[in-house]
Amino acid sequence: MLKGIAASQGIAVAKVYKLEQPVLEIVRKEAKAEEELAKLDAAFKKTVEDIEKIKEVASKSLAAEELAVFDAHLMMANDPELRGQIEESIKNEGVNAEFATDQVANMMVSIFESMEDAYMRERAADIKDVTFRLKCNLCGKQIPNLATIDEPVVIVAKDLTPSDTGSLNKEFAKGFATEIGGRTSHSAIMARSIEIPAVVGCTGILDAAKEGDEIILDAISGEVILNPTEEQKAEYIKKGEAFQAEKDALKALKDQASVSTDGHKVLLVGNIGSPADVQGVKDNGGEGVGLFRTEFLYMKSEDWPDEETQYQAYKTVLEGLEGKPVVIRTLDIGGDKKLKYYTFDEEMNPFLGVRAVRFCLIKKDIFRTQLRALLRASAYGHLCIMFPMIATVKEFQDAKAVYDEERAKLIAEGIPVGEKVEVGCMIEIPAAAVLADQLSKYADFFSIGTNDLIQYSMAADRMSQPVSYLYQPLNPSILRLIKMTIDGAHKNGKWCGMCGEMAGDELAAPVLLGLGLDEFSMSATSILRARKMINGLSYEAMKEMAAKAVELDTMEEVTELVKASI
């Protein structure tokens, strides 16, 4: 038995299909630039054709929002900057196209892998996917085609690229197990979307598994069993049937309210990164959007996105949610989130420097463009604008003043804006949580960003392995800060949501319900399971439990209390 991370829940019992990518031996050679540039051009064309074919195959099993990854890959394959850097290396250094491509690809992957933000770090996989295909085309190597699998299998690989996942046929690909990866990698996200079991980060699986071995994939507990006994197979087939029955039952909750057994209602909403993600929220019964990360509009652009581009994106999301609340976070850039068209000043600690709302208050022209786009889009739905990384009341007031100015200008220009736009702030800095009762005099709502709130409170980088034990969502100190924030919002009649990973945590949900959280924002695929849990809990009982939890000493004690209370 091997252990990994359950990235997409389910059970599979089948034979092993080992996915082994071509080995490329790339060495530096002196070469004529003209010949290498022609070879590079042909390889780029072939890469674009390959991705277009994969997208066509994937369109039969993936929804529009999942297909967006292939649009991103096509953008990379057509990116003049990527091609330009490789061509420059070929011309200036007189090297072969394979070597130049490998050098540029490694540099770009290294930049993304060193980023602190988990989502951005996982995007390195996209660059690897596209550039590996490009290198294979340069070297004349064939990449295995998973679309040709014609018997039930569990795929075992070092990692699956988005292209691999997009090629899967659910009829035969019963699940996959990979050596590396995390819950936020594209392969994991797409596995959840097409609803096949996946266990990632399963160290040793490639060495242990042999082609044709029988395998049990338990993507509920994150376990993989190789060469199981007949009794084990029978047990897990039964477990898989029970899981499927529960999954079918969850679909019945899609159009239900999120309400406790004693009538306390909350909102369960989704986190999104692009307009394409809206359909996934709706398909999973989301009651709105609790976080639209607008930085990805900026990061995938060749220059600062103009007002019209942003307006169209925000309008699409608001129209798609049909009057349900949509929380759109203003530009959260800086730290590890870089832009290819803007150079940030060097700082000793950029994560605690000029980023998010601090950047926007310095670069007000950029901030104003986004606010105008948001305000114009507000005429098409229920818009909530959220300022990230607010530390002081003055900071919020300054950001709100810019908003008020742009709103007044649009009205003077005769441009329609929504009548009831809510303007709130993200609580991710402990100072803001402590001052929540003061902040709520000015903000219309709060949304707690637990990922940063926890690491700032614990003074521990959540990506640093030696101190990762300090990433404790259920530590009483964190619960007290959350309680302070919720109580501070309610003191002035404002609502409080949460958009960090903690909102979708099944152990955290009962405590958050008891603390009075009004809105839970999470990945779309977590919504129905969270609804089932909340609809089965007593709000009054959870209030009593939460009151005890904040008085405990350790995270472990809180965990035991929660388990005993649900």
ChimeraX attribute file (.defattr): number of C-alpha atoms within 10 A of each C-alpha:
attribute: neighborCount
match mode: 1-to-1
recipient: residues
	/A:1	12
	/A:2	14
	/A:3	18
	/A:4	25
	/A:5	21
	/A:6	24
	/A:7	27
	/A:8	28
	/A:9	21
	/A:10	26
	/A:11	28
	/A:12	26
	/A:13	23
	/A:14	21
	/A:15	22
	/A:16	23
	/A:17	24
	/A:18	20
	/A:19	20
	/A:20	13
	/A:21	15
	/A:22	12
	/A:23	8
	/A:24	13
	/A:25	8
	/A:26	15
	/A:27	11
	/A:28	14
	/A:29	13
	/A:30	10
	/A:31	15
	/A:32	14
	/A:33	20
	/A:34	12
	/A:35	11
	/A:36	21
	/A:37	18
	/A:38	11
	/A:39	17
	/A:40	25
	/A:41	15
	/A:42	14
	/A:43	21
	/A:44	21
	/A:45	14
	/A:46	17
	/A:47	25
	/A:48	20
	/A:49	14
	/A:50	17
	/A:51	19
	/A:52	16
	/A:53	13
	/A:54	22
	/A:55	22
	/A:56	15
	/A:57	16
	/A:58	22
	/A:59	15
	/A:60	11
	/A:61	17
	/A:62	20
	/A:63	17
	/A:64	14
	/A:65	16
	/A:66	22
	/A:67	20
	/A:68	17
	/A:69	18
	/A:70	21
	/A:71	14
	/A:72	15
	/A:73	23
	/A:74	19
	/A:75	13
	/A:76	19
	/A:77	23
	/A:78	15
	/A:79	12
	/A:80	11
	/A:81	12
	/A:82	16
	/A:83	17
	/A:84	11
	/A:85	16
	/A:86	22
	/A:87	21
	/A:88	14
	/A:89	19
	/A:90	25
	/A:91	19
	/A:92	9
	/A:93	13
	/A:94	18
	/A:95	20
	/A:96	24
	/A:97	31
	/A:98	25
	/A:99	19
	/A:100	26
	/A:101	25
	/A:102	18
	/A:103	15
	/A:104	17
	/A:105	22
	/A:106	14
	/A:107	11
	/A:108	14
	/A:109	19
	/A:110	13
	/A:111	13
	/A:112	22
	/A:113	16
	/A:114	13
	/A:115	19
	/A:116	17
	/A:117	16
	/A:118	18
	/A:119	15
	/A:120	19
	/A:121	20
	/A:122	21
	/A:123	18
	/A:124	21
	/A:125	22
	/A:126	21
	/A:127	21
	/A:128	16
	/A:129	17
	/A:130	24
	/A:131	24
	/A:132	20
	/A:133	24
	/A:134	26
	/A:135	24
	/A:136	19
	/A:137	22
	/A:138	21
	/A:139	16
	/A:140	11
	/A:141	14
	/A:142	11
	/A:143	15
	/A:144	12
	/A:145	13
	/A:146	19
	/A:147	18
	/A:148	11
	/A:149	15
	/A:150	11
	/A:151	13
	/A:152	19
	/A:153	24
	/A:154	27
	/A:155	23
	/A:156	27
	/A:157	21
	/A:158	21
	/A:159	21
	/A:160	25
	/A:161	19
	/A:162	25
	/A:163	24
	/A:164	19
	/A:165	23
	/A:166	28
	/A:167	25
	/A:168	26
	/A:169	20
	/A:170	14
	/A:171	11
	/A:172	17
	/A:173	24
	/A:174	24
	/A:175	29
	/A:176	28
	/A:177	34
	/A:178	25
	/A:179	19
	/A:180	19
	/A:181	23
	/A:182	20
	/A:183	20
	/A:184	17
	/A:185	26
	/A:186	23
	/A:187	28
	/A:188	25
	/A:189	21
	/A:190	23
	/A:191	24
	/A:192	20
	/A:193	18
	/A:194	18
	/A:195	16
	/A:196	22
	/A:197	26
	/A:198	33
	/A:199	33
	/A:200	31
	/A:201	21
	/A:202	23
	/A:203	16
	/A:204	15
	/A:205	24
	/A:206	17
	/A:207	8
	/A:208	11
	/A:209	19
	/A:210	17
	/A:211	12
	/A:212	14
	/A:213	17
	/A:214	20
	/A:215	25
	/A:216	24
	/A:217	29
	/A:218	27
	/A:219	25
	/A:220	18
	/A:221	16
	/A:222	24
	/A:223	20
	/A:224	21
	/A:225	19
	/A:226	18
	/A:227	17
	/A:228	16
	/A:229	11
	/A:230	8
	/A:231	9
	/A:232	14
	/A:233	19
	/A:234	13
	/A:235	11
	/A:236	17
	/A:237	16
	/A:238	13
	/A:239	16
	/A:240	19
	/A:241	13
	/A:242	13
	/A:243	16
	/A:244	14
	/A:245	11
	/A:246	12
	/A:247	15
	/A:248	11
	/A:249	13
	/A:250	17
	/A:251	15
	/A:252	11
	/A:253	18
	/A:254	18
	/A:255	14
	/A:256	14
	/A:257	16
	/A:258	26
	/A:259	20
	/A:260	21
	/A:261	14
	/A:262	13
	/A:263	12
	/A:264	17
	/A:265	17
	/A:266	21
	/A:267	21
	/A:268	29
	/A:269	32
	/A:270	31
	/A:271	26
	/A:272	23
	/A:273	14
	/A:274	19
	/A:275	20
	/A:276	18
	/A:277	22
	/A:278	26
	/A:279	17
	/A:280	20
	/A:281	24
	/A:282	19
	/A:283	13
	/A:284	22
	/A:285	24
	/A:286	32
	/A:287	27
	/A:288	26
	/A:289	31
	/A:290	30
	/A:291	27
	/A:292	25
	/A:293	17
	/A:294	22
	/A:295	20
	/A:296	16
	/A:297	17
	/A:298	20
	/A:299	17
	/A:300	15
	/A:301	13
	/A:302	12
	/A:303	12
	/A:304	16
	/A:305	17
	/A:306	14
	/A:307	17
	/A:308	14
	/A:309	13
	/A:310	22
	/A:311	21
	/A:312	16
	/A:313	18
	/A:314	27
	/A:315	21
	/A:316	18
	/A:317	25
	/A:318	27
	/A:319	17
	/A:320	18
	/A:321	21
	/A:322	13
	/A:323	14
	/A:324	17
	/A:325	19
	/A:326	27
	/A:327	27
	/A:328	24
	/A:329	21
	/A:330	22
	/A:331	24
	/A:332	21
	/A:333	22
	/A:334	22
	/A:335	19
	/A:336	18
	/A:337	19
	/A:338	18
	/A:339	18
	/A:340	12
	/A:341	11
	/A:342	9
	/A:343	9
	/A:344	13
	/A:345	9
	/A:346	9
	/A:347	11
	/A:348	7
	/A:349	9
	/A:350	14
	/A:351	14
	/A:352	12
	/A:353	15
	/A:354	20
	/A:355	22
	/A:356	22
	/A:357	27
	/A:358	20
	/A:359	18
	/A:360	21
	/A:361	18
	/A:362	12
	/A:363	11
	/A:364	14
	/A:365	11
	/A:366	17
	/A:367	19
	/A:368	19
	/A:369	18
	/A:370	25
	/A:371	24
	/A:372	22
	/A:373	21
	/A:374	28
	/A:375	26
	/A:376	24
	/A:377	25
	/A:378	25
	/A:379	19
	/A:380	21
	/A:381	23
	/A:382	22
	/A:383	28
	/A:384	23
	/A:385	25
	/A:386	27
	/A:387	26
	/A:388	25
	/A:389	23
	/A:390	24
	/A:391	21
	/A:392	16
	/A:393	17
	/A:394	11
	/A:395	16
	/A:396	21
	/A:397	14
	/A:398	13
	/A:399	19
	/A:400	17
	/A:401	12
	/A:402	16
	/A:403	21
	/A:404	12
	/A:405	13
	/A:406	19
	/A:407	22
	/A:408	13
	/A:409	13
	/A:410	15
	/A:411	13
	/A:412	10
	/A:413	9
	/A:414	9
	/A:415	12
	/A:416	16
	/A:417	19
	/A:418	17
	/A:419	11
	/A:420	12
	/A:421	17
	/A:422	17
	/A:423	21
	/A:424	27
	/A:425	29
	/A:426	25
	/A:427	31
	/A:428	24
	/A:429	23
	/A:430	20
	/A:431	15
	/A:432	23
	/A:433	28
	/A:434	18
	/A:435	16
	/A:436	27
	/A:437	20
	/A:438	17
	/A:439	27
	/A:440	26
	/A:441	16
	/A:442	17
	/A:443	23
	/A:444	21
	/A:445	25
	/A:446	27
	/A:447	29
	/A:448	28
	/A:449	23
	/A:450	22
	/A:451	17
	/A:452	20
	/A:453	24
	/A:454	27
	/A:455	21
	/A:456	16
	/A:457	17
	/A:458	16
	/A:459	12
	/A:460	17
	/A:461	17
	/A:462	22
	/A:463	14
	/A:464	12
	/A:465	9
	/A:466	10
	/A:467	13
	/A:468	13
	/A:469	10
	/A:470	18
	/A:471	20
	/A:472	19
	/A:473	20
	/A:474	23
	/A:475	21
	/A:476	22
	/A:477	20
	/A:478	20
	/A:479	25
	/A:480	20
	/A:481	24
	/A:482	27
	/A:483	22
	/A:484	19
	/A:485	29
	/A:486	29
	/A:487	21
	/A:488	24
	/A:489	26
	/A:490	19
	/A:491	15
	/A:492	18
	/A:493	13
	/A:494	20
	/A:495	22
	/A:496	27
	/A:497	29
	/A:498	27
	/A:499	27
	/A:500	24
	/A:501	17
	/A:502	22
	/A:503	27
	/A:504	23
	/A:505	15
	/A:506	14
	/A:507	19
	/A:508	18
	/A:509	21
	/A:510	25
	/A:511	28
	/A:512	25
	/A:513	25
	/A:514	21
	/A:515	26
	/A:516	22
	/A:517	26
	/A:518	20
	/A:519	24
	/A:520	30
	/A:521	30
	/A:522	27
	/A:523	24
	/A:524	26
	/A:525	21
	/A:526	21
	/A:527	26
	/A:528	24
	/A:529	18
	/A:530	22
	/A:531	24
	/A:532	17
	/A:533	17
	/A:534	23
	/A:535	22
	/A:536	15
	/A:537	20
	/A:538	19
	/A:539	24
	/A:540	16
	/A:541	15
	/A:542	23
	/A:543	18
	/A:544	14
	/A:545	21
	/A:546	25
	/A:547	16
	/A:548	14
	/A:549	26
	/A:550	23
	/A:551	13
	/A:552	15
	/A:553	12
	/A:554	15
	/A:555	19
	/A:556	14
	/A:557	14
	/A:558	25
	/A:559	17
	/A:560	12
	/A:561	17
	/A:562	20
	/A:563	10
	/A:564	9
	/A:565	14
	/A:566	14
